[in-house]
Every structure is written in C-alpha cells, then in structure tokens.
C-alpha cells in the first residue's frame, strides 16, 4: 500500500488527459455529433481537465473517410469548428499511430494548427519509426508524448533499450499503456520503477493509460499516482475500446487538486453519454473482456464476441485459451 500522504496530497505537475473522443471513438467509428463534441469540450474546460484528445491523425490513404466520423482524421478545420481559437486553458491533443498516419503532410506546423500535443502511439518493434515521428512533431513546434502499447507482453531488456532510445529524443512524456487490461497494481508498481528510472535519467514526464478488462483501470491509475506518475488518461464513464478505460468521474473524484471539478463530468454523462448507451453503443467490463485480460491477449476476439451477441462464455474461454 502507498503511504497515505502519497494519496491525500496533490502534485502541481499532475495533468489529466481526456481520451473520450479518441478511445471512445473506437466503439462507434468516431461518429460523434458536433453537439456531443462541443459539449464534451465545454465540460472539460469547466472540469479543469488539462488536455482533450480529439482523435487520430489517421491516413486517408489507408482508411476510407466514408466509413468513419471526422475524429478518425482530426482535420484542423474540424477541430476549429468546435473550439474556434480555443481561448481557454484546455490544450488540444491528437494521436498519431505509427504506420497509420501521414504525419509529414497531415500534421501542420504548430503555428498553423489548433493542436498543442501530438501523442505518438507505437509498439516496441516500431520504436525507430516512432522516433522519426517524435522528431518531426517537435521540429514543427508541438509538445509530444509517446505511448508504448501492449507493454504487458514486453521483455524487460527490450523495454529498457526502448526507454533509453526515447530518452535520447526530445519527447516530453512517455506513457505506460496497459493495452490488454492485464496488469495488477503490484505489477504496475514494478513496471513504473523501470519507467521512473528512465524518465528521471532523461528528465522526461511519465504517463499512464489503463484499460478496464479486470476492472482495475482506476486502481492502476491510483497506483500510478502513488508511484510518481503525473500524466493520467481517463474517459467519461470509462468509454473506450472493449472494456473501456479509467473513468474520468472516478479520477477527478479522487484527485485532491482543487482545480478539478467532477460535477461537469457527471452532468455530461447524464446528458450525453447515457444517450449513446440508449442508442446501443456498447463498451465496458464484461466476462469476455475479463478473459482476454486474464490471458494477456488483445481484446479483438472479445470485441468480435460482443458484436456477434454471443453469450456462450465458457465456449469462448476454451477458444481463446487455445490461442495461447
């Protein structure tokens, strides 16, 4: 257990990042109405959230624009349609996925864009490509973070090498990402020590992005706070791929910094998130996601199980055990 002072005090360096549009967009192909996006933006401003991630900078050569809403691509004019000149303290972020974006052309110079932060997403085996993206974004004037995905499947030696490589770049923040929702707080603590050693060595910030397959996204995020991790991802009502993410209402209710206000989050969930649920948009903890989390597997099989409306959980478990 963490010392009580680690959980009761607040650190000025803590930043809360709302990933509702980006991670949540994975469950409805990014078809959010402008009313929803504008209301989410206003709720984040009122709640004191530090960054709002609008979605992906996905390649229009690789992805059919007719099959996705605008937040799959995050054109600057679409963001401006919502935020105008963004004369608020809330900063705007987008995610650029290694191998799935045309970052050299689609990410404009910072002075020509409403975006503040580029979040580069990579796997360990694509770190060199991620480094090129980091350098491109920094040269254009952006803040840059790097999310190393599927870290629960990594070898410690490979991870240390990757952290050294990233440490020698201009990246501002390095993220622990529990992509499969398979980590327990004790494992997160040990993993955080590896990251903290690297980020302290290279003077970088450290973040956490947790998934809720075992209903531990909030617990792991709290653990991260106690371990000195400052950048915390969350989504409204936990909306996100598969089992979803750490819930914003839980996180802001936990953080002691008086700049954060949970009430606008509760209002938004009542007025807008519940409407999505009523319309049939599905995410959140369920047995199929627990199973992939337990087995440290990508949730794609559980997502397909959900789409097919299956309820034969025992049969599904036998199927995915055979994949190991």
Secondary structure by P-SEA (a helix, b strand, c coil): cccccccccccccbbbbbcccccccccccccccaaaaaaaaaaaaaacccbbbccccccccccccccccccccccaaaaaaccccccccbbbbbbbccccccccccccccccccccbbbbbbcccaaaaaaaaaaaaaaaccbbbbbbcccccccaaaaaaaaaaaaaccccbbbbccccccccaaaaaaaaaaaaaaaaaabbbbbbbbbcccccaaaaaaaaaaacccbbbbcccccccccccccaaaaaaacccccccaaaaaaaaaccaaaaaaacccccccaaaaaaaaacccaaaaaaaaaacccaaaaaaaaaaaac
